[in-house]
């Protein structure tokens, strides 16, 4: 990608993520499908994925009264991913900031992820995949069905 991300890049990141979920891609396949959209030394498309995760939580009606547990979320909804050492903090940050964003708290990404901004997009993607799967399970629907609902919300009628 040349230059700063555009609105078209944002839409393309959403389309690729949701299309991949509909097709049953795992988190690593999804990361490979969007990697070329990430400009060096930038958090994009991580912030887009954080918004999509927040959308999934909203659509599923996740709230204090209808919650999903953080404990076990990664193991249950991201079984293809393993995290070690600092990676555990990175995925935790990505998951929790998505939930915070859903609640109306905007994280200061540039300050918080300055030392790992080239990785942030990947952890945000993994967090989004896990949260979409968890939100879909909470609704007793497939992740593909929830991905279609999110796509419709963003005006992407044919994410494939």
Secondary structure, DSSP 8 states (H G I E B T S, - for coil): --SS--HHHHHHHHHHHHHHHHTT--HHHHHHHHGGG--TT--TTHHHHHHHHHHHHHHTT-SSSS---STTHHHHH-TT----THHHHHHHHHHHHHHHHHTT----HHHHTGGGHHHHHHHHHHHHHHHHHHHHHHHTS-HHHHHHHHHHHTT-S---
